[in-house]
Amino acid sequence: MGRIMGSGKYPVRYTNPITGAISPTSHYVNKQGIKKQINTKYREYEVNGEWLKPHLAPHVRETIRKILNTKQGYMLFILRQIDYSSKQREKKGRYLQGENEFIDNRRGRCDKLMAHFDKQVARYGNKCPITHIPFTMDIFFQRFDVNNQIKTFSNISPDRIFNYIDYTEQNLIFTSQLWNLKKGESSMYELELALNPEWIERYKAIVIERFPDQKYVLQA
């Protein structure tokens, strides 16, 4: 039985990183005889009879959820998704034109991405520039979500105008998840058949402004 922690709700236990022994004690003595704090990766919480790593415990997940639903937390989440998808493409030998201009290797920083978002909001307002749906930043982060990726149609979504070009300032717009999911790999002809004509006209205007030499692409 561990001691009570986690907002006073859950017993906690620690695994000694040297001996592997399990106890409620959060310290251990290293080989040099020095008392050390046990790293959180060796901590577990008992929830409903099951011992869980910290990132799976309800109170920790709720704290993470609150952080993710802030502007900076949400943009960091987007940046990690972009980085992950880029690495997956490279593993498959697929490379895009240009370079990702929003990479920030500093821990907890996403300044370039946030500045790009702020610039767009100043121009179009805090809403999808295509559907005019007000932006939200709702990440549920529940343990048993399917891949923790419940889709919220109004959430901010990074959309590359041209899928063969990387995340550059010219190519990246922030849209609603609804638009990005509907757009997918669809051609302009398919979009015009299926979606609101006003959305299509707004999208075309943005494409022409960003890529004036690509007007021919917009011909259905």
Contacts in CASP RR format, 6 or more apart in sequence:
PFRMAT RR
TARGET T0000
AUTHOR 0000-0000-0000
METHOD contacts of the structure
MODEL  1
MGRIMGSGKYPVRYTNPITGAISPTSHYVNKQGIKKQINTKYREYEVNGE
WLKPHLAPHVRETIRKILNTKQGYMLFILRQIDYSSKQREKKGRYLQGEN
EFIDNRRGRCDKLMAHFDKQVARYGNKCPITHIPFTMDIFFQRFDVNNQI
KTFSNISPDRIFNYIDYTEQNLIFTSQLWNLKKGESSMYELELALNPEWI
ERYKAIVIERFPDQKYVLQA
1 11 0 8 1.000
1 24 0 8 1.000
2 11 0 8 1.000
2 12 0 8 1.000
2 13 0 8 1.000
2 24 0 8 1.000
2 46 0 8 1.000
3 11 0 8 1.000
3 12 0 8 1.000
3 24 0 8 1.000
4 10 0 8 1.000
4 11 0 8 1.000
4 12 0 8 1.000
5 11 0 8 1.000
5 12 0 8 1.000
5 45 0 8 1.000
6 12 0 8 1.000
6 45 0 8 1.000
6 57 0 8 1.000
6 59 0 8 1.000
6 60 0 8 1.000
7 59 0 8 1.000
9 59 0 8 1.000
10 45 0 8 1.000
10 46 0 8 1.000
10 47 0 8 1.000
10 57 0 8 1.000
10 59 0 8 1.000
11 24 0 8 1.000
11 45 0 8 1.000
11 46 0 8 1.000
12 24 0 8 1.000
12 43 0 8 1.000
12 44 0 8 1.000
12 45 0 8 1.000
12 46 0 8 1.000
13 22 0 8 1.000
13 23 0 8 1.000
13 24 0 8 1.000
13 43 0 8 1.000
13 44 0 8 1.000
13 46 0 8 1.000
13 51 0 8 1.000
14 22 0 8 1.000
14 23 0 8 1.000
14 24 0 8 1.000
14 25 0 8 1.000
14 26 0 8 1.000
14 28 0 8 1.000
14 38 0 8 1.000
14 42 0 8 1.000
14 43 0 8 1.000
14 44 0 8 1.000
15 21 0 8 1.000
15 22 0 8 1.000
15 38 0 8 1.000
15 42 0 8 1.000
15 44 0 8 1.000
16 22 0 8 1.000
16 23 0 8 1.000
16 28 0 8 1.000
16 38 0 8 1.000
16 42 0 8 1.000
17 28 0 8 1.000
17 38 0 8 1.000
17 39 0 8 1.000
17 42 0 8 1.000
18 28 0 8 1.000
18 30 0 8 1.000
18 31 0 8 1.000
19 28 0 8 1.000
25 38 0 8 1.000
26 37 0 8 1.000
26 38 0 8 1.000
26 43 0 8 1.000
27 35 0 8 1.000
27 36 0 8 1.000
27 37 0 8 1.000
27 38 0 8 1.000
28 35 0 8 1.000
28 36 0 8 1.000
28 38 0 8 1.000
29 35 0 8 1.000
29 36 0 8 1.000
30 36 0 8 1.000
40 54 0 8 1.000
41 53 0 8 1.000
41 54 0 8 1.000
43 53 0 8 1.000
43 54 0 8 1.000
44 51 0 8 1.000
44 52 0 8 1.000
44 53 0 8 1.000
44 54 0 8 1.000
45 51 0 8 1.000
45 52 0 8 1.000
45 54 0 8 1.000
45 57 0 8 1.000
45 60 0 8 1.000
46 52 0 8 1.000
47 56 0 8 1.000
47 57 0 8 1.000
47 58 0 8 1.000
54 60 0 8 1.000
55 61 0 8 1.000
55 64 0 8 1.000
56 143 0 8 1.000
58 143 0 8 1.000
61 141 0 8 1.000
61 142 0 8 1.000
61 143 0 8 1.000
64 141 0 8 1.000
65 139 0 8 1.000
65 140 0 8 1.000
65 141 0 8 1.000
67 73 0 8 1.000
68 74 0 8 1.000
68 77 0 8 1.000
68 137 0 8 1.000
68 139 0 8 1.000
68 141 0 8 1.000
69 137 0 8 1.000
69 138 0 8 1.000
69 139 0 8 1.000
70 137 0 8 1.000
71 114 0 8 1.000
71 137 0 8 1.000
72 108 0 8 1.000
72 110 0 8 1.000
72 114 0 8 1.000
73 110 0 8 1.000
74 137 0 8 1.000
74 139 0 8 1.000
74 156 0 8 1.000
75 110 0 8 1.000
75 113 0 8 1.000
75 114 0 8 1.000
75 117 0 8 1.000
76 108 0 8 1.000
76 110 0 8 1.000
77 139 0 8 1.000
78 110 0 8 1.000
78 113 0 8 1.000
78 156 0 8 1.000
78 158 0 8 1.000
79 102 0 8 1.000
79 104 0 8 1.000
79 110 0 8 1.000
79 113 0 8 1.000
81 158 0 8 1.000
82 100 0 8 1.000
82 102 0 8 1.000
82 158 0 8 1.000
82 167 0 8 1.000
83 103 0 8 1.000
86 100 0 8 1.000
86 166 0 8 1.000
89 95 0 8 1.000
89 96 0 8 1.000
96 164 0 8 1.000
96 165 0 8 1.000
96 166 0 8 1.000
97 164 0 8 1.000
97 165 0 8 1.000
97 166 0 8 1.000
98 165 0 8 1.000
98 166 0 8 1.000
98 168 0 8 1.000
99 166 0 8 1.000
99 168 0 8 1.000
100 166 0 8 1.000
100 167 0 8 1.000
100 168 0 8 1.000
101 112 0 8 1.000
101 166 0 8 1.000
101 167 0 8 1.000
101 168 0 8 1.000
101 169 0 8 1.000
102 110 0 8 1.000
102 112 0 8 1.000
102 113 0 8 1.000
102 116 0 8 1.000
102 167 0 8 1.000
102 172 0 8 1.000
103 112 0 8 1.000
104 110 0 8 1.000
104 111 0 8 1.000
104 112 0 8 1.000
104 113 0 8 1.000
116 169 0 8 1.000
116 172 0 8 1.000
116 174 0 8 1.000
117 156 0 8 1.000
117 174 0 8 1.000
120 129 0 8 1.000
120 173 0 8 1.000
120 174 0 8 1.000
123 129 0 8 1.000
126 134 0 8 1.000
126 135 0 8 1.000
127 133 0 8 1.000
127 134 0 8 1.000
127 135 0 8 1.000
128 135 0 8 1.000
128 154 0 8 1.000
128 174 0 8 1.000
128 175 0 8 1.000
128 176 0 8 1.000
128 178 0 8 1.000
128 179 0 8 1.000
129 173 0 8 1.000
129 174 0 8 1.000
129 175 0 8 1.000
129 202 0 8 1.000
129 206 0 8 1.000
130 175 0 8 1.000
130 176 0 8 1.000
130 179 0 8 1.000
130 199 0 8 1.000
130 202 0 8 1.000
130 203 0 8 1.000
130 206 0 8 1.000
131 175 0 8 1.000
131 176 0 8 1.000
131 178 0 8 1.000
131 179 0 8 1.000
131 196 0 8 1.000
131 199 0 8 1.000
133 153 0 8 1.000
133 154 0 8 1.000
133 176 0 8 1.000
133 178 0 8 1.000
134 154 0 8 1.000
135 154 0 8 1.000
135 155 0 8 1.000
135 156 0 8 1.000
135 174 0 8 1.000
135 176 0 8 1.000
136 152 0 8 1.000
136 154 0 8 1.000
136 155 0 8 1.000
136 156 0 8 1.000
137 155 0 8 1.000
137 156 0 8 1.000
138 152 0 8 1.000
138 154 0 8 1.000
138 155 0 8 1.000
139 155 0 8 1.000
140 148 0 8 1.000
140 150 0 8 1.000
141 148 0 8 1.000
142 148 0 8 1.000
142 150 0 8 1.000
151 177 0 8 1.000
151 181 0 8 1.000
152 177 0 8 1.000
153 176 0 8 1.000
153 177 0 8 1.000
153 178 0 8 1.000
154 176 0 8 1.000
154 177 0 8 1.000
154 178 0 8 1.000
155 176 0 8 1.000
155 177 0 8 1.000
156 174 0 8 1.000
156 175 0 8 1.000
156 176 0 8 1.000
156 177 0 8 1.000
157 174 0 8 1.000
157 175 0 8 1.000
157 176 0 8 1.000
157 177 0 8 1.000
157 179 0 8 1.000
157 180 0 8 1.000
157 181 0 8 1.000
158 167 0 8 1.000
158 172 0 8 1.000
158 174 0 8 1.000
158 180 0 8 1.000
159 172 0 8 1.000
159 173 0 8 1.000
159 174 0 8 1.000
159 175 0 8 1.000
159 179 0 8 1.000
159 180 0 8 1.000
159 183 0 8 1.000
160 166 0 8 1.000
160 167 0 8 1.000
160 171 0 8 1.000
160 172 0 8 1.000
161 171 0 8 1.000
161 172 0 8 1.000
161 173 0 8 1.000
161 206 0 8 1.000
161 207 0 8 1.000
161 210 0 8 1.000
161 211 0 8 1.000
162 171 0 8 1.000
162 211 0 8 1.000
162 214 0 8 1.000
162 217 0 8 1.000
163 184 0 8 1.000
163 185 0 8 1.000
165 171 0 8 1.000
170 210 0 8 1.000
170 211 0 8 1.000
171 210 0 8 1.000
173 206 0 8 1.000
173 210 0 8 1.000
175 183 0 8 1.000
179 199 0 8 1.000
179 203 0 8 1.000
182 191 0 8 1.000
182 194 0 8 1.000
182 195 0 8 1.000
183 191 0 8 1.000
186 194 0 8 1.000
188 200 0 8 1.000
188 217 0 8 1.000
188 218 0 8 1.000
188 219 0 8 1.000
188 220 0 8 1.000
189 220 0 8 1.000
191 200 0 8 1.000
191 203 0 8 1.000
192 200 0 8 1.000
192 220 0 8 1.000
204 218 0 8 1.000
207 214 0 8 1.000
207 217 0 8 1.000
207 218 0 8 1.000
208 214 0 8 1.000
208 215 0 8 1.000
208 218 0 8 1.000
211 217 0 8 1.000
END
